[in-house]
Each structure stands twice: as C-alpha cells, then as structure tokens.
Amino acid sequence: MSRMPAIVATAALLVLTSSLNIGEVLAQEPDGRPFWRPVVMGTFGMVAAEHPLETIAGMEILRAGGNAFDAAAAVFYMTTVVEQHQAGIGGDGFILAYVAAEDRVVFINGTGPAPGLATREFYTELGEIPNAGPLATDVPGMAGGFDLALLEYGTMEYAQILAPAIRAARDGHPVDFWASGYHARAVEKISPYQSSLSVLMPEGKPFGAGDVFVQSDLARSLEAISRGGIDVFYRGDLARRIASVYEREGGLLRYDDLAGYYAEETSPISTTYAGLDVYQSAPNSQGIVMLIALNILEGFDLVEMGHNSADYVHVVTEAMKLAFADRNRYVADPKFVDVPTDALLSKDYAAKRRELIRMDRAMTVAPAGDPRAGRAVADGAAAEYESGSQTVERSEAAPEESGETSSFSIADRFGNLVSVTHSVNGTFGSGMFVDETGIVLNNRMPYYSLDEGDVNELVPGKRTRHTVNPALALKDGKPYLAWNTPGGDNQPQAMLQAFLAVVHFGMNVQQAVEAATVTSSAFAASMYPGRVRGMLTMPVVLGDVIGEELAERGHRVEVVPLQQPYRMALSGAGAVKMVMIDPVTGVMFGGVSPAKSDYVLGW
C-alpha cells in the first residue's frame, strides 16, 4: 500500500517543526493550527465521500437538479464499482438525514437479517462463524435502504442516478493506491472461487494502482436495476442467481430471504450537547455509544482541560469505556430485544455513570450500568481500576484491521443534509462473487454472538448489532453538521473526537478531522468472540506528548508511528467526512480525514 500521503505529511510537519516542537503544534489555537487539505466551501451543494469518483457522481446529480437523496444513491452505486472491496450493493448500512421539506430528521435502516436457515446451533456445531465463504453472509440490506430513501424523498429515476456508476463499470476505472492494497491482500480469500478470480484476477494477478478495472458483468447488473428497480436485486433475476450460487456452494442464504426483505424507516435517537441537538443511528446500530459518551462528558470542563491534554484524553477514553460496556450489555436488534434506549440516554443516568471516572486512575474493567433502575453499576458488575503505572509500548505498526466500510456526507441547495455509513464488513465481503453478475455480498455473520443468552445472540431473521453509525447535528433547529466514518469499533470514538474539536475548540472541519485521535480497545470487540485487546492506541505525535502521563494513570498506552486505524498520516480522525452548514449564511464547509482516498467537492 502506498505511503505517499504520510510521506507528504511528514515532510510538511518536519518543515513546520523546525521552529516548533510537536507539543507546541498540538497545543496551538485553531487559528494557528496547520491543516494539510483545504476546507472546501459552497452554497449549492457539498459531497464528501471516500473516493473521488463517488464524490463526482454525487456532484453530477446535484448539478443536474437532484437533491441530496438522489446524490446519495449515486454515491452508493458508485461505491459498488470503485470500492466493492469494502461497501456497496452487497452490504448493509444506515441513512440519517434532515429532510428540509418536513423539517425533521429521518432514519432509514438498511441492514438485513440472518438467513432463515442460520441458527446458533448450526454454527456452534460447525465450531465457528466463518469470516469468508458462503456461510459468512447475511441478507444485504443497503440497496433496499436507498430504494426506500428514493421512494420517500428522492426526485430522480434509477436510470439517471445509476448512469455514473454504469459508465465507470462498463468503461473501467483506474484502481487507486488504497484499493490496490486490498486487491493484493484478497488473493488467498478469493482463490477458492473461480467467479471471483475471473473478476479480480482476469490476467492471473491482482489489479495494481493505476490498472484499469473493467467490470462488464457488474455494468449489466446495474443496467438491469436501472430498468427494473431494486426488485431485480431482491425478487428478480439477480436474486435468483444469488440464491442459486449460495445454495450450490453450501451457504444458507435463499431466495425467500432476499424476497422477504424490505428496509424500514424508524425514529433516530438523539441527545442535547453544547446547545446542539445531536442525532445518531438507532439500534441495531451502535450509534447510541457516541451519545452516551457525550452525556457523560457533559459534566467535565473539556475546554479548561485543553484539547488532547492528558486529562482530556483520559476522560474521553473512560467515557467511551462506559458507553461500550452498556452497548455490549443492552444494544441489539429492537425487534428481538427490549433495548432501554431512553434510559440509556437519560441525563440522570449519565451523571451517575460519570462518578465512576477517576482522574488519577484508568478503569481496567468498565462495568455495565442498570439504566432501567437508574443505577451506575448493574448487579454482579463492578468498576475495577489499575493500581499501578504501565509502561508505554511502542510498535512499528498497529494490528491490521479486518473490517472495511465506506461513508459519506452530502448537503444540497434545498436544505437537505444526509449522512451515510455502509459496509460489506471484510475485504470483498464473503470473497465469493456471484457468477456473471459482478456482485460480491457481505461477510457480516461473524458479528452475531454464539453465546446463548447474549443480547446479540444469533437468531434467524434477527439483525446483528452494527458498528456503522452516521451522525447529524442541528443548531437552533437548522441542519448544522453531518459526519461519519468507517472503522469498526473506532467509529464512535473518531466521530466523538472530531465533533468535540469543532464544538469546544473552534476548529474548522478540516482541522477537526486531521487532529490526532486515540483508539481504545479496552472492551469486548464487535466481532465474535469479542476479543479485548485492552490498549489505548495513539500516533507518535500525540504519544510523545501525553503517553507517559496516561500510562502513569494505568492506561496501557500503545504508540504507533502513524494514525490508527488507516496508518496513512501522522494524525487524523478515522476517515471522517464532515459537512457543516452555517445556519445564518447557508455556506457549506466540507472536510475529509487524510485517510483512504477521501475526497470532497463543493459547488
């Protein structure tokens, strides 16, 4: 994988730090803090996405008169072409949007359930939930989610919306540096399937950076959808092809699973923070994690602590630990589980949980609370604190991330604001392309639990708890901020830190997404069996300043050369795409993290 962005950033930082040390750079006020990419501005439309062709596709639709929902669908289908290694038609996700005509925030759940044949007993006898192959896939939901969004709030037909993606699939696109690394690493995963080899290695080797990737089969599949609508995918010829291949390969996904799927619109969840109404994706999303953390942090003077000071990072980390503890105890598919959402978001409950945070000691075990009873700690649980200091660990490379996801934010001239995160989970999902369709489905099944009685226990027809969680904020009732990121369990952490940088420290959107962030793994991870690494990972530009002080409080600090999880720059907030609208002037501001192939355009 290319390290060119990191090299450029390193050179720029070396020039800057010839007169300033790292600590001085990090401590600068926003007016003096450098940022390496421009803040893009516009008044008619803004698209911040994960690949330049996605951004251009969305902007093409906006310039043709479409709204943000039309543009979002165009970005989604372009993702299927240029980033099928991490998202697209075979995946799942959520849409969170402010609808100007109705003056309200809507939430569309585009996640699919476990197939009807997928039982906990089946996988327990198998000994695992495979991370690849025909047994790794649940029902792909995001194509249905966008169909619902277009039906309710869009203005354009499929033929116009899919035109950019069809063109890119039919004529080909150059594989970028980021994607080429995933093509190379996927060789072993896709090798058992001739259909995958014919798509991804037609000349016997993976596509490299700059190679033109032509996807004729995918172009024909998208053309079929452009003519017949999404029923082609769920209830038509594509559905039958998918079901036939999965049954032939020994999988559990069947035609009836696809035919019976429909996305749904439900209410978003929200809290208030710093005068803003902050919205998140409702369960089965983990979006509540960020809101719980905000409620806890409300009781601390973060501004007085200073951005990325040891005190600041400590309380942010401890709040996240408590939020994730409640996620793992209570959050799952609300169709199967009574999720105490209102109680989890209670300000009184947050105040009690806040008291568990000690400024001098890190928690080694963050307990779940009892939100229904309004108690800080649930029966049978207890907060445990590190009794001594830790040694800062330095590593040349942080652990590889196995999950892949994409996200984007869009604003239009009609006042709509859309935030989307979607994913096939792992690289090229199941790794198994469906013959003659150019489509690969997700490998989301490992996100279910096989532990009997677990809130996220696998049940046929149940949707797993998802890490994806796009967010929105309103200011004085007007759309203000849309932001999101890929990154598994790091998503709410990176999003929280970028948001706080804007709200409390006056950073512009680009400064906020370029500022150094920390990633905690001091809780059970989403992928079964829920490993706990127990580390607080940070880039060297931050670790050299506050690492030792945090380790003295008991944090197991891991310092790495580049920003986790994408390791493409010295600092940054995941791969956050942030679009802000000035509620007075209507000017739009777009920023994207220096990670992956993130790109933003304004008009």
Buried (B, 14 or more C-beta within 10 A) or exposed (E): BEBEBBEEBBEEBEEEEEEBEBEEBBBEEBEEBEBBBEBBBBBBBBBBBBBBBBBBBBBBBBEBEBBBBBBBBBBBBBBBBBBBBBBBBBBBBBBBBBBBEEEEBBBBBBBBBBBBBBBBEBBBEEEEBBBBBBBBBBBBBBBBBBBBBBEEBBBBEBEBBBBBBBBBBBEBBBBBBBBBBBBBBBBEBBEEBEBBBBBBBEEEEBBEBEBEBBBBBBBBBBBBBBEBBBEBBBBBEBBEBBBBBBBEBEBBBBBEBBBBBEBBBEEBBBBEBBEBBBBBBBBBBBBBBBBBBBBBBBBBEBEEBBBBBBBBBBBBBBBBBBBBBBBBBBBBBBEBBEBBBEBBBBEEBBBBBBEBBBEEBBBBBBBBBBBBEEEBBBEEBEBEBBEEEBEBBBEEEBBEBEBBBBBBBBBBBBBBBBBBBBBBBBBBBBBBBBBBBBBBBBBBBBBBBBBEEBBBBBBBBBBBBBBBBBBBBBBEEBBBBBBBBBBBBBBBBBBBBBBBBBBBBBBBBBBBBBBBBBBBBBBBBBBBEBEEBBBBBBBBBBBBBBBBBBBBBBBBBBBBBBBBBBBBBBBBBBBBBBBBBBBEEBBBBBBBBBBBBBBBBBB
